[in-house]
Amino acid sequence: MTGTWRHLPATARAIAVTATAAVAAAQTRDGEVYDEAVDGLAADERSGLVLGAVVRLLLEATHPDGLDGDDVRQVLERCVRAAAPWRPDVDPHVVLVLLAGALGVYDPGEDDSPPDPAALARHAPLLVADLLAVTGRPLDGYLSAAFTEIERTERHD
């Protein structure tokens, strides 16, 4: 665990540790560790908020001029193609929901088959790992920025 998480409450630290393990397992394609870590993410509904913020920050870093439909399609295709050889259960619809949610344009009420939290938890680390591969940067900075952003938002609400 990185020192930037020491100030966080225990539940936030646990999400950070579990998310880090899940993303690392996705990067190394370690199915056993991945399954265990995503089970931990699915157990805490707040992990979706954290990983959603990380995805948004990564999208901003990889597309500083903004995203259009082609950019979203490319991210979706790249992520699914990278994950499919070792995660044959990867669902493009769930990855698309994660992308749309991170961009603030997903409305579950308009989705005929919205993914459940467990499906989102199984796919979010795949998307994060894919976007990290593009940035060439580690997860720690994005996780720290996500927690800072969430804390700031909660203080203003």
C-alpha positions in Angstrom: 0.0 0.0 0.0 1.2 3.5 -0.8 1.7 6.2 1.7 -0.8 8.5 0.0 -3.6 6.3 1.4 -2.6 6.4 5.1 -4.9 9.3 5.8 -8.0 7.5 4.4 -10.6 5.8 6.5 -10.2 2.0 6.8 -13.0 1.3 4.3 -11.4 3.5 1.7 -8.0 2.0 2.3 -9.5 -1.5 1.9 -11.1 -0.4 -1.5 -7.7 0.9 -2.6 -5.9 -2.2 -1.7 -8.5 -4.5 -3.3 -8.6 -2.3 -6.5 -4.8 -2.3 -6.7 -4.8 -6.1 -6.4 -7.5 -6.5 -9.1 -5.8 -4.2 -11.5 -2.4 -5.8 -11.0 -4.0 -9.2 -11.6 -5.6 -7.9 -14.8 -2.3 -6.6 -15.9 -0.6 -9.9 -15.3 -3.6 -11.9 -16.4 -3.7 -13.9 -13.1 -7.3 -15.3 -13.1 -7.2 -16.7 -9.6 -6.0 -13.5 -7.9 -8.3 -11.5 -10.1 -11.4 -13.4 -9.1 -10.6 -13.1 -5.4 -10.0 -9.3 -5.8 -13.1 -8.6 -7.8 -15.2 -10.5 -5.2 -13.8 -8.0 -2.7 -14.7 -5.1 -4.9 -18.3 -6.4 -5.4 -18.7 -6.7 -1.7 -18.4 -2.9 -1.2 -20.7 -0.8 -3.4 -18.5 2.2 -2.9 -15.7 0.6 -4.9 -17.8 1.4 -8.0 -17.7 5.1 -7.2 -13.9 4.9 -6.8 -13.2 2.9 -9.9 -15.6 5.1 -11.9 -13.6 8.1 -10.9 -10.4 6.4 -11.8 -11.8 5.5 -15.2 -12.9 9.1 -15.8 -9.5 10.4 -14.8 -7.8 7.9 -17.1 -10.1 8.8 -20.0 -9.2 12.5 -19.4 -5.5 11.7 -19.4 -5.7 9.6 -22.5 -8.0 12.0 -24.4 -7.1 15.5 -23.2 -9.1 17.1 -26.1 -12.2 15.1 -25.2 -13.8 11.9 -26.5 -16.1 11.4 -29.4 -18.0 8.3 -30.4 -15.0 6.8 -32.3 -12.8 7.2 -29.2 -15.2 5.4 -27.0 -15.6 2.6 -29.5 -11.8 2.3 -29.8 -11.4 2.1 -26.0 -14.2 -0.4 -25.8 -12.8 -2.6 -28.5 -9.2 -2.5 -27.2 -10.3 -3.4 -23.7 -12.5 -6.3 -24.8 -10.0 -7.7 -27.2 -7.2 -7.5 -24.6 -9.3 -9.2 -21.9 -11.0 -11.9 -24.1 -8.1 -14.4 -24.3 -7.9 -14.8 -20.5 -11.4 -13.6 -19.5 -13.8 -15.2 -22.1 -16.7 -13.9 -20.0 -15.8 -10.3 -20.7 -19.0 -8.5 -21.7 -18.7 -5.5 -24.1 -22.1 -4.2 -22.9 -20.7 -4.0 -19.3 -17.6 -2.2 -20.4 -19.7 0.2 -22.4 -21.8 0.9 -19.3 -18.6 1.5 -17.3 -17.4 4.0 -19.9 -20.7 5.8 -20.2 -21.0 5.9 -16.4 -17.6 7.4 -16.0 -18.5 10.0 -18.6 -21.8 10.8 -16.8 -24.0 9.8 -19.7 -25.4 6.4 -18.5 -29.0 6.2 -17.3 -29.7 2.7 -16.0 -33.5 3.4 -16.3 -33.0 3.5 -20.1 -31.1 0.3 -20.2 -33.1 -2.9 -20.9 -30.5 -5.0 -19.2 -28.4 -2.9 -16.7 -25.5 -4.9 -15.3 -25.5 -5.8 -11.7 -22.9 -4.4 -9.3 -21.0 -7.8 -9.4 -20.7 -7.6 -13.2 -19.4 -4.0 -13.0 -16.9 -5.0 -10.3 -15.7 -7.9 -12.6 -15.1 -5.6 -15.5 -13.9 -2.3 -14.0 -10.4 -3.5 -13.3 -10.1 -4.8 -16.9 -10.9 -1.3 -18.2 -8.6 0.4 -15.7 -5.7 -1.9 -16.6 -6.3 -1.3 -20.3 -6.3 2.5 -19.8 -3.2 2.4 -17.6 -1.4 0.5 -20.4 -2.1 3.5 -22.6 -0.8 6.1 -20.1 2.2 4.0 -19.0 1.6 5.3 -15.5 0.9 3.5 -12.3 -2.5 3.2 -10.7 -1.5 4.9 -7.4 -1.7 8.5 -8.6 -5.1 8.0 -10.2 -6.5 6.3 -7.1 -5.3 9.1 -4.9 -6.8 11.7 -7.2 -10.1 9.7 -7.3 -10.3 9.7 -3.5 -9.4 13.4 -3.3 -12.2 14.2 -5.8 -14.7 12.0 -4.0 -13.9 13.6 -0.7 -14.2 17.1 -2.2 -17.6 16.2 -3.7 -18.9 14.8 -0.5 -17.8 17.9 1.5 -19.7 20.1 -1.0 -22.9 18.0 -0.9 
